[in-house]
Amino acid sequence: MKQIIAVIGDRHCLADEPKAKIAYELGKALVDNGFRVLTGGMGGKETDDGVMDFAMKGARSSNRYSDGDTIAVIPGFAPEQASRYADIVIPTGLDVYRNCITANADAVIAIGGGAGTLCEMAFAWSLGRLIIGFNNVEGWSSRLSNKPIDQRKRYENIDADCVYGVDSVSCAIQLLQEKIMLYNKRHKCIQ
C-alpha cells in the first residue's frame, strides 16, 4: 500500500515563484518514489494557483503516476472546488477543520504557508506525524524548520524530534525515506 504524504503551503503563488517550482518538483518526486500526494485540495480552474495545485500537477507528471495518486481534502461540500489535478476528491464540509484530516497523512511536508499551514503543522505535531519544512522560502515552513513545535517527547526513540528543515526536494525525499518509519504512532483518541 502506498503511503500518503500531505503537501501543504501557500494557497496562492505564481508558476515562476520558488514555492510553485518546489511544489511541482516535490509532487513529481513523491510519486516517482512510490508515494501518493494529499493536499487541502483547492486550486485554480483555468490557471494553476498555489502549492496544492502545483504539487498535484507535479505528481501527475511522474512516469510512475497512476490514477488515485492525487488526493484533495477540500473544506466545502462542492467537489468542483477541488483542483483539476485531483484524482480523489473528499468534500468534507468542515471548512478549516479539515486541516486535521490533511495533517494525519503518513507525513507532512510544508512549503511556506500562512495560518492554515501553521494549523496543519500543529495538528501534525499533535498527531505524531513526521513533519518536513522547506527552510528556503518565506512562511511557517521556514520559521519552524529545525525546531520542535512544543517540548513534549513524542517518541522515546527520536532524540532530536522537530520540524525537519530542508532546502531541496532531494533532501526532502531522502529525509522522508530515512525517517517515515520512525513516526509510526497513530492517534487513538483524546486521553
CYANA upper distance limits for C-alpha pairs under 8 A (distance plus 0.5 A):
  2 LYS  CA     34 GLY  CA      6.87
  2 LYS  CA     35 PHE  CA      5.89
  2 LYS  CA     36 ARG  CA      6.84
  3 GLN  CA     34 GLY  CA      8.26
  3 GLN  CA     35 PHE  CA      5.75
  3 GLN  CA     36 ARG  CA      6.67
  3 GLN  CA    106 ASP  CA      6.64
  4 ILE  CA     35 PHE  CA      6.36
  4 ILE  CA     36 ARG  CA      5.20
  4 ILE  CA     37 VAL  CA      6.37
  4 ILE  CA     38 LEU  CA      6.94
  4 ILE  CA    105 ALA  CA      6.09
  4 ILE  CA    106 ASP  CA      5.91
  4 ILE  CA    107 ALA  CA      7.63
  5 ILE  CA     30 LEU  CA      8.36
  5 ILE  CA     35 PHE  CA      7.22
  5 ILE  CA     36 ARG  CA      6.59
  5 ILE  CA     37 VAL  CA      5.70
  5 ILE  CA     38 LEU  CA      6.37
  5 ILE  CA    105 ALA  CA      6.17
  5 ILE  CA    106 ASP  CA      6.21
  5 ILE  CA    107 ALA  CA      5.55
  5 ILE  CA    108 VAL  CA      6.28
  5 ILE  CA    109 ILE  CA      7.79
  6 ALA  CA     37 VAL  CA      6.43
  6 ALA  CA     38 LEU  CA      5.02
  6 ALA  CA     39 THR  CA      5.98
  6 ALA  CA    102 THR  CA      6.83
  6 ALA  CA    103 ALA  CA      7.41
  6 ALA  CA    105 ALA  CA      6.24
  6 ALA  CA    106 ASP  CA      8.17
  6 ALA  CA    107 ALA  CA      6.77
  6 ALA  CA    108 VAL  CA      5.17
  6 ALA  CA    109 ILE  CA      6.61
  7 VAL  CA     23 ALA  CA      8.26
  7 VAL  CA     27 GLY  CA      8.47
  7 VAL  CA     37 VAL  CA      7.34
  7 VAL  CA     38 LEU  CA      6.78
  7 VAL  CA     39 THR  CA      5.96
  7 VAL  CA     51 VAL  CA      8.16
  7 VAL  CA     52 MET  CA      7.41
  7 VAL  CA     55 ALA  CA      7.48
  7 VAL  CA    108 VAL  CA      6.54
  7 VAL  CA    109 ILE  CA      5.46
  7 VAL  CA    110 ALA  CA      6.45
  7 VAL  CA    111 ILE  CA      8.02
  8 ILE  CA     39 THR  CA      6.72
  8 ILE  CA     40 GLY  CA      7.70
  8 ILE  CA     51 VAL  CA      7.28
  8 ILE  CA     52 MET  CA      7.20
  8 ILE  CA    108 VAL  CA      7.78
  8 ILE  CA    109 ILE  CA      6.72
  8 ILE  CA    110 ALA  CA      5.31
  8 ILE  CA    111 ILE  CA      6.72
  8 ILE  CA    113 GLY  CA      7.82
  8 ILE  CA    117 THR  CA      6.65
  8 ILE  CA    120 GLU  CA      8.30
  9 GLY  CA     50 GLY  CA      8.28
  9 GLY  CA     51 VAL  CA      6.10
  9 GLY  CA     52 MET  CA      7.80
  9 GLY  CA    110 ALA  CA      5.97
  9 GLY  CA    111 ILE  CA      5.22
  9 GLY  CA    112 GLY  CA      5.71
  9 GLY  CA    113 GLY  CA      4.57
  9 GLY  CA    114 GLY  CA      7.72
  9 GLY  CA    116 GLY  CA      8.49
  9 GLY  CA    117 THR  CA      6.07
  9 GLY  CA    141 SER  CA      8.47
 10 ASP  CA     19 LYS  CA      8.41
 10 ASP  CA     50 GLY  CA      6.29
 10 ASP  CA     51 VAL  CA      6.09
 10 ASP  CA     52 MET  CA      8.44
 10 ASP  CA    111 ILE  CA      7.60
 10 ASP  CA    112 GLY  CA      6.53
 10 ASP  CA    113 GLY  CA      4.79
 10 ASP  CA    114 GLY  CA      6.99
 10 ASP  CA    117 THR  CA      8.03
 11 ARG  CA     42 MET  CA      8.25
 11 ARG  CA     43 GLY  CA      8.42
 11 ARG  CA     49 ASP  CA      7.72
 11 ARG  CA     50 GLY  CA      5.16
 11 ARG  CA     51 VAL  CA      6.78
 11 ARG  CA     52 MET  CA      7.66
 11 ARG  CA    113 GLY  CA      8.02
 12 HIS  CA     49 ASP  CA      5.90
 12 HIS  CA     50 GLY  CA      4.52
 12 HIS  CA     51 VAL  CA      7.58
 13 CYS  CA     17 GLU  CA      7.03
 13 CYS  CA     19 LYS  CA      7.49
 13 CYS  CA     20 ALA  CA      6.74
 13 CYS  CA     49 ASP  CA      6.35
 13 CYS  CA     50 GLY  CA      5.16
 13 CYS  CA     51 VAL  CA      7.43
 14 LEU  CA     20 ALA  CA      6.94
 14 LEU  CA     48 ASP  CA      8.11
 14 LEU  CA     49 ASP  CA      6.91
 14 LEU  CA     50 GLY  CA      7.51
 15 ALA  CA     20 ALA  CA      5.93
 15 ALA  CA     21 LYS  CA      7.32
 15 ALA  CA     48 ASP  CA      7.73
 15 ALA  CA     49 ASP  CA      8.24
 16 ASP  CA     20 ALA  CA      7.33
 16 ASP  CA     21 LYS  CA      7.46
 17 GLU  CA     21 LYS  CA      6.98
 18 PRO  CA     22 ILE  CA      6.53
 18 PRO  CA    137 VAL  CA      7.87
 19 LYS  CA     23 ALA  CA      6.54
 19 LYS  CA     51 VAL  CA      7.22
 19 LYS  CA    111 ILE  CA      6.87
 19 LYS  CA    112 GLY  CA      7.59
 19 LYS  CA    137 VAL  CA      7.34
 20 ALA  CA     24 TYR  CA      6.64
 20 ALA  CA     50 GLY  CA      7.21
 20 ALA  CA     51 VAL  CA      6.26
 20 ALA  CA     54 PHE  CA      6.34
 20 ALA  CA     55 ALA  CA      8.41
 21 LYS  CA     25 GLU  CA      6.67
 21 LYS  CA     54 PHE  CA      8.07
 22 ILE  CA     26 LEU  CA      6.37
 22 ILE  CA    111 ILE  CA      8.21
 22 ILE  CA    168 SER  CA      8.27
 22 ILE  CA    169 VAL  CA      7.37
 23 ALA  CA     27 GLY  CA      6.52
 23 ALA  CA     51 VAL  CA      6.06
 23 ALA  CA     52 MET  CA      8.10
 23 ALA  CA     54 PHE  CA      5.95
 23 ALA  CA     55 ALA  CA      5.01
 23 ALA  CA     58 GLY  CA      7.83
 23 ALA  CA    111 ILE  CA      7.70
 24 TYR  CA     28 LYS  CA      6.84
 24 TYR  CA     51 VAL  CA      8.42
 24 TYR  CA     54 PHE  CA      5.19
 24 TYR  CA     55 ALA  CA      5.08
 24 TYR  CA     56 MET  CA      7.76
 24 TYR  CA     57 LYS  CA      6.89
 24 TYR  CA     58 GLY  CA      4.69
 24 TYR  CA     59 ALA  CA      7.81
 25 GLU  CA     29 ALA  CA      6.56
 25 GLU  CA     55 ALA  CA      7.86
 25 GLU  CA     58 GLY  CA      6.45
 25 GLU  CA    169 VAL  CA      7.29
 26 LEU  CA     30 LEU  CA      6.48
 26 LEU  CA     55 ALA  CA      6.92
 26 LEU  CA     58 GLY  CA      7.58
 26 LEU  CA     59 ALA  CA      8.30
 26 LEU  CA    169 VAL  CA      6.12
 27 GLY  CA     31 VAL  CA      7.03
 27 GLY  CA     37 VAL  CA      7.11
 27 GLY  CA     54 PHE  CA      8.05
 27 GLY  CA     55 ALA  CA      4.82
 27 GLY  CA     56 MET  CA      6.37
 27 GLY  CA     57 LYS  CA      7.72
 27 GLY  CA     58 GLY  CA      5.14
 27 GLY  CA     59 ALA  CA      4.75
 27 GLY  CA     60 ARG  CA      8.41
 28 LYS  CA     32 ASP  CA      6.54
 28 LYS  CA     55 ALA  CA      7.91
 28 LYS  CA     57 LYS  CA      8.44
 28 LYS  CA     58 GLY  CA      4.90
 28 LYS  CA     59 ALA  CA      4.61
 28 LYS  CA     60 ARG  CA      7.43
 28 LYS  CA     61 SER  CA      6.62
 28 LYS  CA     62 SER  CA      5.60
 29 ALA  CA     33 ASN  CA      6.61
 29 ALA  CA     59 ALA  CA      7.84
 29 ALA  CA     62 SER  CA      7.95
 29 ALA  CA    169 VAL  CA      8.00
 29 ALA  CA    173 ILE  CA      7.86
 30 LEU  CA     34 GLY  CA      6.97
 30 LEU  CA     35 PHE  CA      5.72
 30 LEU  CA     36 ARG  CA      7.36
 30 LEU  CA     37 VAL  CA      7.59
 30 LEU  CA     59 ALA  CA      7.49
 30 LEU  CA    173 ILE  CA      7.68
 31 VAL  CA     35 PHE  CA      5.45
 31 VAL  CA     36 ARG  CA      6.49
 31 VAL  CA     37 VAL  CA      7.89
 31 VAL  CA     59 ALA  CA      6.13
 31 VAL  CA     62 SER  CA      6.75
 31 VAL  CA     64 ARG  CA      6.76
 31 VAL  CA     65 TYR  CA      6.57
 31 VAL  CA     69 ASP  CA      7.76
 32 ASP  CA     62 SER  CA      6.39
 32 ASP  CA     63 ASN  CA      7.55
 32 ASP  CA     64 ARG  CA      6.11
 32 ASP  CA     65 TYR  CA      7.98
 34 GLY  CA     64 ARG  CA      8.15
 35 PHE  CA     69 ASP  CA      8.05
 36 ARG  CA     68 GLY  CA      8.19
 36 ARG  CA     69 ASP  CA      5.05
 36 ARG  CA     70 THR  CA      6.62
 36 ARG  CA     71 ILE  CA      8.19
 37 VAL  CA     55 ALA  CA      8.06
 37 VAL  CA     56 MET  CA      7.23
 37 VAL  CA     59 ALA  CA      7.52
 37 VAL  CA     69 ASP  CA      6.49
 37 VAL  CA     70 THR  CA      5.45
 37 VAL  CA     71 ILE  CA      6.65
 38 LEU  CA     70 THR  CA      6.39
 38 LEU  CA     71 ILE  CA      5.04
 38 LEU  CA     72 ALA  CA      6.36
 38 LEU  CA     73 VAL  CA      7.90
 38 LEU  CA    102 THR  CA      7.63
 38 LEU  CA    105 ALA  CA      8.09
 39 THR  CA     52 MET  CA      6.10
 39 THR  CA     56 MET  CA      8.42
 39 THR  CA     70 THR  CA      8.50
 39 THR  CA     71 ILE  CA      6.90
 39 THR  CA     72 ALA  CA      5.72
 39 THR  CA     73 VAL  CA      6.82
 39 THR  CA    102 THR  CA      7.11
 40 GLY  CA     52 MET  CA      7.19
 40 GLY  CA     72 ALA  CA      6.10
 40 GLY  CA     73 VAL  CA      5.42
 40 GLY  CA     74 ILE  CA      5.96
 40 GLY  CA     75 PRO  CA      8.05
 40 GLY  CA     98 ARG  CA      8.40
 40 GLY  CA     99 ASN  CA      7.79
 40 GLY  CA    102 THR  CA      6.93
 41 GLY  CA     52 MET  CA      6.60
 41 GLY  CA     53 ASP  CA      8.01
 41 GLY  CA     71 ILE  CA      7.67
 41 GLY  CA     72 ALA  CA      4.31
 41 GLY  CA     73 VAL  CA      5.79
 41 GLY  CA     74 ILE  CA      5.62
 41 GLY  CA     82 ALA  CA      5.69
 41 GLY  CA     83 SER  CA      6.18
 41 GLY  CA     86 ALA  CA      7.60
 41 GLY  CA     89 VAL  CA      8.03
 42 MET  CA     52 MET  CA      7.00
 42 MET  CA     53 ASP  CA      7.57
 42 MET  CA     72 ALA  CA      7.89
 42 MET  CA     74 ILE  CA      6.94
 42 MET  CA     81 GLN  CA      6.82
 42 MET  CA     82 ALA  CA      5.27
 42 MET  CA     83 SER  CA      5.59
 43 GLY  CA     48 ASP  CA      7.15
 43 GLY  CA     49 ASP  CA      5.93
 43 GLY  CA     50 GLY  CA      7.08
 43 GLY  CA     52 MET  CA      7.10
 43 GLY  CA     53 ASP  CA      5.70
 43 GLY  CA     81 GLN  CA      7.98
 43 GLY  CA     82 ALA  CA      6.61
 43 GLY  CA     83 SER  CA      4.73
 43 GLY  CA     84 ARG  CA      7.72
 44 GLY  CA     48 ASP  CA      5.71
 44 GLY  CA     49 ASP  CA      5.59
 44 GLY  CA     53 ASP  CA      7.79
 44 GLY  CA     83 SER  CA      6.78
 44 GLY  CA     84 ARG  CA      8.10
 45 LYS  CA     83 SER  CA      7.28
 45 LYS  CA     84 ARG  CA      6.88
 48 ASP  CA     53 ASP  CA      6.39
 48 ASP  CA     54 PHE  CA      7.23
 49 ASP  CA     53 ASP  CA      6.32
 49 ASP  CA     54 PHE  CA      7.69
 50 GLY  CA     54 PHE  CA      6.87
 51 VAL  CA     55 ALA  CA      6.42
 51 VAL  CA    111 ILE  CA      7.82
 52 MET  CA     56 MET  CA      6.83
 52 MET  CA     83 SER  CA      8.23
 53 ASP  CA     57 LYS  CA      6.52
 53 ASP  CA     83 SER  CA      6.48
 53 ASP  CA     84 ARG  CA      8.43
 53 ASP  CA     85 TYR  CA      7.32
 54 PHE  CA     58 GLY  CA      6.50
 55 ALA  CA     59 ALA  CA      6.69
 56 MET  CA     60 ARG  CA      6.76
 56 MET  CA     70 THR  CA      6.37
 56 MET  CA     85 TYR  CA      6.16
 56 MET  CA     86 ALA  CA      7.21
 57 LYS  CA     61 SER  CA      6.97
 57 LYS  CA     85 TYR  CA      6.27
 58 GLY  CA     62 SER  CA      7.37
 59 ALA  CA     65 TYR  CA      7.12
 59 ALA  CA     69 ASP  CA      7.80
 59 ALA  CA     70 THR  CA      7.53
 60 ARG  CA     65 TYR  CA      6.12
 60 ARG  CA     66 SER  CA      8.34
 60 ARG  CA     69 ASP  CA      8.29
 60 ARG  CA     70 THR  CA      8.21
 60 ARG  CA     85 TYR  CA      7.92
 61 SER  CA     65 TYR  CA      7.54
 65 TYR  CA     69 ASP  CA      7.02
 67 ASP  CA     87 ASP  CA      6.78
 68 GLY  CA     87 ASP  CA      5.73
 68 GLY  CA     88 ILE  CA      6.57
 69 ASP  CA     87 ASP  CA      7.34
 70 THR  CA     85 TYR  CA      7.66
 70 THR  CA     86 ALA  CA      5.63
 70 THR  CA     87 ASP  CA      5.73
 70 THR  CA     88 ILE  CA      6.92
 71 ILE  CA     86 ALA  CA      6.05
 71 ILE  CA     87 ASP  CA      6.47
 71 ILE  CA     88 ILE  CA      5.25
 71 ILE  CA     89 VAL  CA      6.52
 71 ILE  CA     90 ILE  CA      8.15
 72 ALA  CA     82 ALA  CA      7.10
 72 ALA  CA     83 SER  CA      7.94
 72 ALA  CA     86 ALA  CA      6.25
 72 ALA  CA     87 ASP  CA      8.23
 72 ALA  CA     88 ILE  CA      6.65
 72 ALA  CA     89 VAL  CA      5.30
 72 ALA  CA     90 ILE  CA      6.51
 73 VAL  CA     89 VAL  CA      6.68
 73 VAL  CA     90 ILE  CA      5.30
 73 VAL  CA     91 PRO  CA      6.71
 73 VAL  CA     92 THR  CA      7.36
 73 VAL  CA     98 ARG  CA      7.60
 73 VAL  CA    101 ILE  CA      8.08
 73 VAL  CA    102 THR  CA      7.21
 74 ILE  CA     79 PRO  CA      8.25
 74 ILE  CA     81 GLN  CA      7.99
 74 ILE  CA     82 ALA  CA      6.95
 74 ILE  CA     89 VAL  CA      7.70
 74 ILE  CA     90 ILE  CA      6.62
 74 ILE  CA     91 PRO  CA      5.58
 74 ILE  CA     92 THR  CA      6.58
 74 ILE  CA     93 GLY  CA      8.13
 74 ILE  CA     95 ASP  CA      8.26
 74 ILE  CA     98 ARG  CA      7.70
 75 PRO  CA     91 PRO  CA      6.99
 75 PRO  CA     92 THR  CA      6.16
 75 PRO  CA     93 GLY  CA      5.86
 75 PRO  CA     94 LEU  CA      5.86
 75 PRO  CA     95 ASP  CA      4.52
 75 PRO  CA     96 VAL  CA      6.71
 75 PRO  CA     97 TYR  CA      8.17
 75 PRO  CA     98 ARG  CA      6.42
 76 GLY  CA     81 GLN  CA      8.13
 76 GLY  CA     91 PRO  CA      6.21
 76 GLY  CA     92 THR  CA      6.37
 76 GLY  CA     93 GLY  CA      4.62
 76 GLY  CA     94 LEU  CA      7.00
 76 GLY  CA     95 ASP  CA      6.39
 77 PHE  CA     91 PRO  CA      5.21
 77 PHE  CA     92 THR  CA      6.38
 77 PHE  CA     93 GLY  CA      5.19
 78 ALA  CA     91 PRO  CA      6.85
 79 PRO  CA     89 VAL  CA      6.88
 79 PRO  CA     90 ILE  CA      7.98
 79 PRO  CA     91 PRO  CA      6.36
 82 ALA  CA     86 ALA  CA      7.35
 82 ALA  CA     89 VAL  CA      7.32
 92 THR  CA     98 ARG  CA      7.22
 94 LEU  CA     98 ARG  CA      5.79
 96 VAL  CA    116 GLY  CA      7.97
 97 TYR  CA    101 ILE  CA      8.45
 98 ARG  CA    102 THR  CA      7.10
 99 ASN  CA    103 ALA  CA      6.57
 99 ASN  CA    116 GLY  CA      7.93
 99 ASN  CA    119 CYS  CA      7.46
 99 ASN  CA    120 GLU  CA      5.81
 99 ASN  CA    123 PHE  CA      8.12
100 CYS  CA    104 ASN  CA      6.86
100 CYS  CA    120 GLU  CA      6.83
100 CYS  CA    123 PHE  CA      6.24
100 CYS  CA    124 ALA  CA      7.99
101 ILE  CA    105 ALA  CA      7.98
102 THR  CA    120 GLU  CA      7.59
103 ALA  CA    107 ALA  CA      8.34
103 ALA  CA    108 VAL  CA      7.01
103 ALA  CA    120 GLU  CA      5.80
103 ALA  CA    121 MET  CA      7.34
103 ALA  CA    123 PHE  CA      6.36
103 ALA  CA    124 ALA  CA      5.18
103 ALA  CA    127 LEU  CA      8.33
103 ALA  CA    129 ARG  CA      8.23
104 ASN  CA    123 PHE  CA      8.27
104 ASN  CA    124 ALA  CA      6.60
104 ASN  CA    127 LEU  CA      7.17
104 ASN  CA    129 ARG  CA      7.39
105 ALA  CA    129 ARG  CA      8.02
106 ASP  CA    129 ARG  CA      7.06
106 ASP  CA    130 LEU  CA      7.87
106 ASP  CA    180 ILE  CA      7.98
107 ALA  CA    129 ARG  CA      6.04
107 ALA  CA    130 LEU  CA      5.30
107 ALA  CA    131 ILE  CA      6.53
107 ALA  CA    132 ILE  CA      8.47
107 ALA  CA    176 LEU  CA      8.34
107 ALA  CA    180 ILE  CA      7.37
108 VAL  CA    121 MET  CA      8.12
108 VAL  CA    124 ALA  CA      7.62
108 VAL  CA    129 ARG  CA      7.56
108 VAL  CA    130 LEU  CA      6.72
108 VAL  CA    131 ILE  CA      5.36
108 VAL  CA    132 ILE  CA      6.77
109 ILE  CA    131 ILE  CA      6.32
109 ILE  CA    132 ILE  CA      5.17
109 ILE  CA    133 GLY  CA      6.19
109 ILE  CA    134 PHE  CA      8.31
110 ALA  CA    117 THR  CA      7.74
110 ALA  CA    121 MET  CA      8.30
110 ALA  CA    131 ILE  CA      8.10
110 ALA  CA    132 ILE  CA      6.74
110 ALA  CA    133 GLY  CA      5.18
110 ALA  CA    134 PHE  CA      6.78
110 ALA  CA    140 TRP  CA      8.43
110 ALA  CA    141 SER  CA      5.85
111 ILE  CA    133 GLY  CA      6.74
111 ILE  CA    134 PHE  CA      5.87
111 ILE  CA    137 VAL  CA      7.60
111 ILE  CA    139 GLY  CA      8.15
111 ILE  CA    141 SER  CA      6.21
112 GLY  CA    117 THR  CA      8.38
112 GLY  CA    133 GLY  CA      8.34
112 GLY  CA    134 PHE  CA      7.40
112 GLY  CA    137 VAL  CA      6.14
112 GLY  CA    138 GLU  CA      5.79
112 GLY  CA    139 GLY  CA      4.47
112 GLY  CA    140 TRP  CA      5.98
112 GLY  CA    141 SER  CA      5.35
112 GLY  CA    142 SER  CA      7.08
113 GLY  CA    117 THR  CA      5.55
113 GLY  CA    118 LEU  CA      7.64
113 GLY  CA    138 GLU  CA      8.12
113 GLY  CA    139 GLY  CA      5.30
113 GLY  CA    140 TRP  CA      5.93
113 GLY  CA    141 SER  CA      7.16
114 GLY  CA    118 LEU  CA      6.76
114 GLY  CA    139 GLY  CA      6.57
114 GLY  CA    140 TRP  CA      6.76
115 ALA  CA    119 CYS  CA      6.64
116 GLY  CA    120 GLU  CA      6.77
117 THR  CA    121 MET  CA      6.58
117 THR  CA    140 TRP  CA      7.45
118 LEU  CA    122 ALA  CA      6.66
118 LEU  CA    140 TRP  CA      6.57
119 CYS  CA    123 PHE  CA      6.70
120 GLU  CA    124 ALA  CA      6.55
121 MET  CA    125 TRP  CA      6.62
121 MET  CA    131 ILE  CA      7.73
122 ALA  CA    126 SER  CA      6.73
122 ALA  CA    149 ILE  CA      7.58
123 PHE  CA    127 LEU  CA      6.56
124 ALA  CA    128 GLY  CA      6.70
124 ALA  CA    129 ARG  CA      5.64
124 ALA  CA    130 LEU  CA      7.99
124 ALA  CA    131 ILE  CA      7.59
125 TRP  CA    129 ARG  CA      6.39
125 TRP  CA    130 LEU  CA      8.17
125 TRP  CA    131 ILE  CA      7.89
125 TRP  CA    149 ILE  CA      7.50
127 LEU  CA    186 ARG  CA      7.45
127 LEU  CA    187 HIS  CA      6.19
128 GLY  CA    154 ARG  CA      6.88
128 GLY  CA    183 TYR  CA      7.11
128 GLY  CA    184 ASN  CA      8.31
128 GLY  CA    185 LYS  CA      6.75
128 GLY  CA    186 ARG  CA      7.59
128 GLY  CA    187 HIS  CA      7.96
129 ARG  CA    183 TYR  CA      6.36
129 ARG  CA    184 ASN  CA      8.19
129 ARG  CA    185 LYS  CA      8.28
130 LEU  CA    163 VAL  CA      8.18
130 LEU  CA    179 LYS  CA      8.00
130 LEU  CA    180 ILE  CA      6.87
130 LEU  CA    183 TYR  CA      6.23
131 ILE  CA    162 CYS  CA      8.03
131 ILE  CA    163 VAL  CA      5.60
131 ILE  CA    164 TYR  CA      6.84
132 ILE  CA    141 SER  CA      8.42
132 ILE  CA    145 SER  CA      8.12
132 ILE  CA    163 VAL  CA      5.93
132 ILE  CA    164 TYR  CA      5.17
132 ILE  CA    165 GLY  CA      6.47
132 ILE  CA    166 VAL  CA      7.61
132 ILE  CA    172 ALA  CA      7.47
132 ILE  CA    176 LEU  CA      8.42
133 GLY  CA    141 SER  CA      4.97
133 GLY  CA    142 SER  CA      6.88
133 GLY  CA    144 LEU  CA      7.88
133 GLY  CA    145 SER  CA      6.10
133 GLY  CA    163 VAL  CA      6.72
133 GLY  CA    164 TYR  CA      6.46
133 GLY  CA    165 GLY  CA      5.45
133 GLY  CA    166 VAL  CA      6.70
134 PHE  CA    141 SER  CA      5.95
134 PHE  CA    142 SER  CA      6.31
134 PHE  CA    145 SER  CA      7.64
134 PHE  CA    165 GLY  CA      6.18
134 PHE  CA    166 VAL  CA      5.48
134 PHE  CA    167 ASP  CA      6.02
134 PHE  CA    168 SER  CA      7.98
135 ASN  CA    141 SER  CA      6.58
135 ASN  CA    142 SER  CA      4.35
135 ASN  CA    143 ARG  CA      7.91
135 ASN  CA    145 SER  CA      6.40
135 ASN  CA    165 GLY  CA      6.02
135 ASN  CA    166 VAL  CA      6.28
135 ASN  CA    167 ASP  CA      6.23
136 ASN  CA    142 SER  CA      6.95
136 ASN  CA    166 VAL  CA      8.25
136 ASN  CA    167 ASP  CA      6.04
137 VAL  CA    141 SER  CA      8.13
137 VAL  CA    142 SER  CA      6.81
138 GLU  CA    142 SER  CA      6.82
139 GLY  CA    143 ARG  CA      6.98
140 TRP  CA    144 LEU  CA      6.45
141 SER  CA    145 SER  CA      6.45
141 SER  CA    165 GLY  CA      8.36
142 SER  CA    165 GLY  CA      7.80
144 LEU  CA    148 PRO  CA      8.00
144 LEU  CA    149 ILE  CA      7.73
144 LEU  CA    163 VAL  CA      6.78
145 SER  CA    162 CYS  CA      8.11
145 SER  CA    163 VAL  CA      5.68
145 SER  CA    164 TYR  CA      6.15
145 SER  CA    165 GLY  CA      4.84
145 SER  CA    166 VAL  CA      8.28
146 ASN  CA    162 CYS  CA      6.17
146 ASN  CA    163 VAL  CA      5.75
146 ASN  CA    164 TYR  CA      5.50
146 ASN  CA    165 GLY  CA      5.66
147 LYS  CA    162 CYS  CA      5.45
147 LYS  CA    163 VAL  CA      6.12
147 LYS  CA    164 TYR  CA      8.01
148 PRO  CA    161 ASP  CA      6.91
148 PRO  CA    162 CYS  CA      4.53
148 PRO  CA    163 VAL  CA      6.49
149 ILE  CA    162 CYS  CA      7.45
149 ILE  CA    163 VAL  CA      7.89
153 LYS  CA    161 ASP  CA      8.46
154 ARG  CA    161 ASP  CA      8.16
155 TYR  CA    161 ASP  CA      8.35
155 TYR  CA    183 TYR  CA      8.35
158 ILE  CA    182 LEU  CA      8.24
166 VAL  CA    171 CYS  CA      6.49
166 VAL  CA    172 ALA  CA      6.49
167 ASP  CA    171 CYS  CA      7.44
167 ASP  CA    172 ALA  CA      8.33
168 SER  CA    172 ALA  CA      6.88
169 VAL  CA    173 ILE  CA      6.71
170 SER  CA    174 GLN  CA      6.64
171 CYS  CA    175 LEU  CA      6.52
172 ALA  CA    176 LEU  CA      6.48
173 ILE  CA    177 GLN  CA      6.64
174 GLN  CA    178 GLU  CA      6.68
175 LEU  CA    179 LYS  CA      6.47
175 LEU  CA    180 ILE  CA      8.50
176 LEU  CA    180 ILE  CA      5.92
177 GLN  CA    181 MET  CA      8.43
179 LYS  CA    183 TYR  CA      7.45
180 ILE  CA    184 ASN  CA      7.93
